[in-house]
Amino acid sequence: MGPRTAVTPSKEVKAVAGGGCGGHARARLRSSSDGSRYSRREVGLPNNSSSSSSSSPMLSNPKSVLKRPVSTEELQKPGGPYIKKTFTIVGDAVGWGFVVRGNRPCHIQAVEPCGPAAAAGMKVCQFVVSVNGLNVLDLDYRTVSHLILTGPRTVVMEVMEETDH
């Protein structure tokens, strides 16, 4: 089977944006421009932690999900162990549902299981090649995040994914 093609805003995306994931309502995670993830707890939900405020954001800055560093040259090498995939992701009221990290090349650090990116097929550890037709292999994650956040609600991304041997 060849590379995946773009997923259009169809029933799949509408179902994710409208009713949560698997019928379970939960707070959506949102990505900030610097790659941090935060979530606001719903008021009135039980809170078992000793936190003094249930509405303050929870910040985390996870370590890289990559097993080893990968160069842009390695990603572009003909016959290499990577395949290109293209996704069209329609952002919802919360965002696109993924976090970009890394530098030259950037990679997908996290994908919200119930978000638009997951519905399109995006996975952790994919390398970002282009955003809306612009090659971003030599950019850092802050610049790539800025391109996504300041661009149109629908983002077209090309990524490279390691093939299974």
Buried (B, 14 or more C-beta within 10 A) or exposed (E): EEEBEBBEBEEEBEEBBEEEBEEEEEEBBBBBBEBBBEBBBEEEEEEEEEEEEBEEEEEEEEEEBBEEEBEBEBBBEEEBEBEBBBBBBBBBEBBBBBBBBBEEBBBBBBBBBBBBBBBBBBEEBBBBBBBBEEEBBEBBBBBBBBBBBEBEEBBBBBBBBBEEE
